[in-house]
Amino acid sequence: MRVHIGGDHAAWDLKNALVAALTADGHDVVDHGPHEFDAQDDYPRFCVPAAEAVAAEEGSLGVVLGGSGNGEQIAANKVVGVRAALAYDTDTAALAREHNNANVVAVGARKHTEAEAIGLVRTFLATGYSGQERHTRRIELLAVYETTGTLPA
C-alpha cells in the first residue's frame, strides 16, 4: 500500500522510525518531510502535502505526526477529501478506519513510545472500512458539506 507521511520536528525520530518500519512491512512509503531536523519548522508544510497526496491518490493512506497530533490532524483535515483522525489507542486507530473510513491517521510523538506509535499506525493501515450503511451515510453528509458548504436536510 502507498503510505504518505509527514510530520514536524517533535516527531522527527518517530517519522524516521515509521518510514523504516512501514517500508520493512512492504508498504510503499512516501516521505513528505521534514528531511532534516529543524526545531523551528512548521507542521503544515509537511502534513498538508502528505494529505494532498492521499486525496489525489485513491487507495493510499496517510500518517501525520507531531508532538500531540492535534495540529497535524487539523492541517490534514483542511484538504478536501481527507478524513484525518487522531489515534490515541488501538481502538481509536481501528475505529477511525472501520466507522469513519479515515484515510489519514494523526499520532502524537510525545504521547506514545515509538513501539506504541508504530502499533497504532499498523492497526490503522491493517483495518478496513466496515461499509455499513449508517457510516457511509454520515461520511456522505460530510462530503457534501465539504464541497458545498451546506449540510443536506
N, C-alpha and C positions, 0 to 999 in steps of 0.2 A: 504494500500500500504506500502511496505517496503521502508523506507527512511533512507539512510546512511548520517550521519552528522559529520563534523569535522571542527575545527577552530583553533584559536590561542588565546593568552592572550587578544588581543584587542577586541575579540568577545566573551570572556568568559561569560559575563552576557547574551548576546544575544543568544548564543548557548544553554545555560540552559533554557532560556525562550522559545526558539523554540522547544526544546525537550519536554517541558511541554505542549505547545500549540498543537503541532502536535500529541502527544500522546492523548491529550484530544479530538482531531479531529478524532481519531480512527486509526491513522497510526501506523504501527509497526516501531518504531524509533530505529536505532542502533547508539549509540553514540561512535564515534571513538576518542573522546577526544578533548582537554585535559580534564582530570578528576580531576585535581587540578590546581589552578591558579599559573602560573609561568611567571613573566614578561619577562623572557629571553627565552621562548620556541620558537620553530621554526615550522611555519605552515606546511611545507612539511610532518612532522612527523604525522600529523593528517589528512591533506587533501588528501595525496596520498593514505593512506589506505581506506579512505571513497570512493574515486574514484575507487580504485581497486575492492572494494566490489560491486559497481554499475556495473562495467564492467563484473564481474563474475556472477552476478545475474540478468538475464533477467527480465525486468518488474519493477525493482527497480529504484528509483531515488535518487539523492544525493544533499546535500547542503554543501557548503564550505564557511567559514566565516573568515573574518579578518578585519583589520582596513578599508581598501579600497575595498577589494575583488579582487583586481588585481592579486597579487601574488598567491592567493589561486586558482584563475581561471587558471593561468598559470600552477601551480603544478598539478591540476586535469587534464588538457589537455595533460600532459606528459604520461598519462596512455592510452594505446591502447584501443580503443573502447569507450572512453569518449568524449563527446561533451559538454564542460562546457561553460556557457555563464554568463557574468556579467549582473545582473539586477539592473538597477538604477531607474526604474519606472515600473508601472504595464504593460505598453505597451511592454517594452523590456522583461519583465518576460514572458508574454504571447507569444510574437513573437519567443522567444527562443525555445519554445515547438512547436508552430504552423508551423514555417518555417524551423527550424534547427533540430527539433527532439532532442533538447538538453536533456541530461539525468542528468546533474548536473547544479545547479544554484549557482553562487557566489554572495555574498552580503557583502557590506562594513558596518560594525557595526558603524563606525564613520561618516557615510554619511546619516544615517537614524535613526529615532526614533525606538524604539522597535516595536511599533504598525505598523509603515510603513514597517519595515523589515519582520515582520510576514505576513503582507498583500502581499508582493512581493513573498514570499515563497509559500503561499497558492495559489496565482494566478498561479505560475509555476506548482505546483502539480495538480491543477484542470484543466489545459489546456492540450488538446490532440494535437497530431501531425495531420496536415491537410492531409497528404498523397498525396498532389499534385505532379504530375509527375516532374515538374521543380525543386521542393525542393528535392525530392527523388534522382533525377539525380545528383544534386550538392553534396548531402551527400555521395552518392556512389563514386563520384570522389575523395572526401576527404578520404574515407575509403581505396580506392585503393592506394592512395598516402601514407597514413599512414602505410600500410603494405608492400609496395614495394619500396617506395622512388621515384616513378616515377608517374607523372601526366599523365593519359591516354590522347591520342590525341583526 
